[in-house]
Amino acid sequence: MSQPYDRVFNFSAGPSTLPVEVLEQAQKDFLNYQGAGMSVMEMSHRGGAYDKIAAKTEADLRALMGIPENYHVMFLQGGASLQFSMLPMSFLPEGRTADYVITGAWGKKALEGAQLVGKTHVPFDGKAGHYSDVPDLEGLTYTPDAAYLHFTSNETIQGVQFQSDPTLGAPTVCDMSSDILCRPVDVSKYAMIYAGAQKNMGPSGATLLILSDAFLQNAPESTHPMLDYRLQVANEARYNTPPTWCIYICGLVYAHLLERGGLEGVQKRNEEKAQLLYQAIDGSEGFYKGHAEKACRSTMNVTFTLPSEELTELFLKEAKGARLDGLKGHRSVGGCRASIYNAFPKEGCEVLAEFMVRFAQNHRLAGV
């Protein structure tokens, strides 16, 4: 099955696939953005042309996610990983505790950042179960008067995902880097949402921040300028030069998703894509084994193992020959990982599922 421009099916965990229509529009605008006489990469981040790009990008995201007016939207730098430190530096004061729910590698990294700043408590850590499951967030025991509660909505490495928004007492902060925009979200249930752009929104280089004004009031009046949420809000996230090209691409993605029916349609397509692969795993009579428990399987990152390391290497080699790229699993889990973010085409999941069925049949029959 040929792809436009002879593209492969890219299962990379990130940076990842972008909509072809978005890439085509960016290509069209590349040398001269809508008569501005220059590329978006060349224009002033304080000029009128870029002002319009930034305003439309934010407006489309607000419409897409239903972001309330009392929430600030910013694009910062440093990746989502910078938020592992920036968050506790502003919102974990001395004498308070922050709760961290750990369901995989990224949640663990976020906790490690907070531990360098102040006191933390872990209501749940899935390490004993090899991070194959997620808890009922509303059934955990949290620190009374916690400064905030942090969790990761989708773990790319382990392929586990929370399926709904929690209602919790403490200010809730969520790292949605790998599944933002994959389904409708009730933003009002969160004090802060952050996400790297390079999975579902655009190229690497920007981190989306959605921050409630009420939570912002808990931040200190001043801190190091680039790490100061108040200063960033006051300067519309343009205290320094923002990643303008990345923000422009994100804006094209948001407009593309709105044109295709919004996040309800996105969720339906994602579930259909993931189901194709999970059916191939479940129907393999044990040849493939999914890492995540069925109740929390990710629609973004499908993780699975094969009977042996030799078969895994052969699977990856033959898959790449079939133009199925980026399927190698993370070293901590092993096996394979198919990252099928929003822009990944359903046809790619169909091709991979068929490949998986054939590979299992061939090597089961051969007794390998």
N, C-alpha and C positions, 0 to 999 in steps of 0.2 A: 504494500500500500504506500504509494508515493506521497510525500509531504510537499507543501509549497516551498519553492526555492531549494529543493533537495535537502531539506532539513531532516535531522534524525529525530527520533522520539527521545526526548531528553528527560530522564528520570532523576536528575541531580537534585540533591536536597537544598541547594542554593549556592550561588545565584541560580535561578531556575527559569523555566519557560515563561515567555511573555506572549500575549496575543499577537498573532501575525498582523492583524489589522492595526494594532498600536505601533508595531515596528514599521509598518508601511507609512503610517502618518508621520512618525518621527523622521523617517527617511525623506519624505516629501518636504518637511519643514527644516531639514538639517542645515542647509546653506543660507536660507532666507526665510525666517519665521514670519509668515503671513504679512509679507511686505515690509517688515521692520528693517530689512537690509542687512540683517545679521542672523547668526544662529542663536538659539537660546543659550548656548554655552558661552557666547560672547557678550551678551547684553548685561547691562548693569542690574544688579539685584535690587536697586532702588529706583529704576526707571519705570516709566509708564507701561511699557510692553510687558515687563515682568510682573508688575503690580496686577495686571489683569489675569495673567497665568496663575499667580498665587491665590487671588480671590476666587477664581472659578474652581481651582483645585479644592480649596477648602469648602466652598459651597456644595460641590458635587459630593464630597465625602460626607458632609453633614446630612445631605439628602439620602445618601446610600445607607448610612448607619443610623439615621434618626438621632443625631447627636443633639442633646438639649442646648439651649442658648447659654446656660450657666456653666458650660464646659469650654475650655480653651483647646484649640487645635494647633499643634506646632510640629515642624519638621526640624529635628536636631541632628547632630553628628555624633560620631563615636560608636555607632552600632547600638543594638539593644544591650550589648554587654556593658556599655558605659552606665546604663541605668542601674546595673547591679550595685554600683557604688554611689551614683548620684542620688538615687532614691533614699537610702538610709542616711546619707550625709545631710539631707534636708528634713527628713520626716521621722528619724529615729533619735529623739533627744535623750540626753542623759537621764536615767531613772525610769525610762519606759522600755517596753519590750515589743519587738516585732515578731509576728508568727509567720513561719514559712512552711508550706506544704510541699513536700519533695516527691515528685513522681517520675523523675528522670534526671539526666545529666545537666540540663539547663537550669532546672530548679535548684540543683545542688550548687551550681556556680553562683546563682543569685544569693543563696544563703551564705556562701563563703565571702562574698563582698560585704554583706551586712555584718557578719561577725567581726570584721575589721573595724567596724564603726561603733557598735553597741551591743546590747543584750538581745538575744534571739531565743525563740522557742520553736520546736518542731512538733506540731500536733500529729504529723504523719510522715513517715519515710518508707517508701516502697522498696528499699534496697534488698531486704530479706527475700522478697519475691522477684528479684531481678527487674524491678520496675516494669512489671507486666500488667499492672492494674492501677486504677485510681480509686480514691475513697469517695464516700458520700460527704462532700464538704460540710453540709449542714448537720452531719452527725458527729463531727469531731469536737474535741474539747479545746477551747482556745484560752489564751491569757486574758483575764479580766482587764478591760480598758487597754487592750493592745493598741500600739501606735498605728499599726496597720496589719493586714493579712495579705501575704503574697502567695500566688500560685501561678503555674504555667499551664495554659489551656491545652497545649498540644506539645508533646515531646517528640521531636523529629527523629532522635536516635532509636528510641524504644517503640515508637509508633502507638502511643497511648494518648487518648484525648478525652477531655470532659465534654459531655454531650449537651450541657445546658448551663445557664447562668445561675450562680448561687445567690441566695439571699442571706447575708451574714450581718452580724452586729458591728464588727469593726470595719473601718474603711478598707475596702477591698481593692488590691492592686493586682493586675494580671499582665503577664508577659504573653501576648498573643502573636508573637513573631511568626509562627509557622502556620497559623490557621485564621488570622484576621481576614474578614470578608468572605469566609467560607460558608457562613450562615448568618441569619439575622441575630443580633445581639442587643440586649437591653442595656444600653450604656449607663442608664441611671443607677444600675446596681453596682457600679464601680466608681471608686474614687479616682482611679487612674488606670489607663490602658496604655501599654507601649508595645511597639512592634517594629522590627527591622523591615525595610521595604522589599528585600530581595527574595522573598518567597511568593507572596501573592499580589504585590503592588507595583514593583518596578525594579530597577537595578540596585545594586548595593551602593551604600553611601549616605542614606538618610534613615532616620528613626522617627516614626510617627509617635506623637505623644498626645493623648486625649486626657485632659486633667480638669477635674471639677474645681470650680472656684472655691468651694468650701474647703476642700483639701489643701488647695494652694495657700490658704490663710494660715495653715500650720507650719509653713516653711519659714525659716529664719529671714529676718529683714535683709541680711546681706551675707554673701559667702563668695567664694572664688567666682569671678564673673561668668565664665563659661559653664559653670555648674550651678548657677543661680536660676532656679525656676522663675522667681519673681521678675528678675531682670530679663529673662528670655520672653516672658509674656509681655512685659512692658515694651519690648522692642520687636514684637511680632516675630520672634525667632530669627531676627536679622541683626542681632548684636554684632555678629561677624558675618562674612559672606556665606549664605546657605548653599547647600548642594542643589543649585538651580536646575541642572539638567535632570537629576533624579526626581525632583519634585514635579517637573514638567511631565515626565513619563508617568509618574503616579497619577497625575491629573488625567492623562489620556486613558489610563486603566479605569479610573473611576467613571469617566464618561462612557466608556465601553460597557461597563457592567450595568450602568443605568439604562443604556439602550437595549440591553438584553434582558430586562425585566427585574433588575435589582437582585437582592440577596436571596429571596425565596427561590428564584430560578437557579441561582448559583448553587444553593444547597441541594436542590433536586439533582442537578447534573453531577455534583460531587459524589453524592450517595450512589448514583448509578455507576459511575466510574469505579469507585472502590468495591462495589458489590461484584463486579466482574472478576476482580483479582481475588477477593476472599472466597468466591465460589470455586475458583481454580485451586486454592489452597485446601479448602474443606473437602473438595471432591477428589483429592489425590490419594486417598486411603493412607494417609500418614507420610507420604513421600515429602510433602512440604509441611512444615509446622509453623504456624503463626506465633510470633512472640507475644503479642498482646492478647489479653483475655477478650472474649467476644463482646462483652458488654461495653468495652471502652476502646474498641478498635478505631484507629484514626482513619478519617477519610482523606487525609493529606499524605501520610507516610505509611505505606504497607510494608511491614517487616516480616521476614520469614526465613527459615533455614532449610537446608537439604540434608540428606542422610550422612554426607561426609564432606570433608574439605575438598577432596578431589572432585567430587561431583559439583560442588559449588564453583570451583575454578572453571570447570568445563562449561557449566551453565552460563557463567559470565562471559566466557570467550565466545560461545555460540550466539549468545544474545547480542553482543556487540557486532558480530558478523551480520546479524539480522537488523542492524541499525537501531537496536534498543540500548541506549547509552546511559551510563551513570547508575547502574543497578547494584553496585557493590555496597554491602552493609557496613555500618560503622564497626570499627575493630572491637569495641566493647560488647557488641551483640553478635557480630559475625553474620554469616549468611548474606541475604540480599535485602535491599530496601528500594521500593518503588515510590518515589515522591511524585505525587500527582496533584499538584496545586491547581488552583482555579483555571489557569490558562492551559493546562495540559489537556490535549484533545482526547476525547473518548475513544477515538480510533486507536490511539496508542495503547490504551488499556485492553481493547479487544485483541490487538496483535500480541501483546504480552501474554494475555490469558491463554490464547491459542498456542503460543510457544510453550508455555508452562505445561499444558496438557500433553503436547507431543513429547516434550523432553521427559516427563515422568513416565509416559507409556513406553518410550524407547528404552529407558534405562531400568525400568522395573522388569520388562520382558527379557532384557539382557542379563538380568541378575546382578547388575553392577551396584 
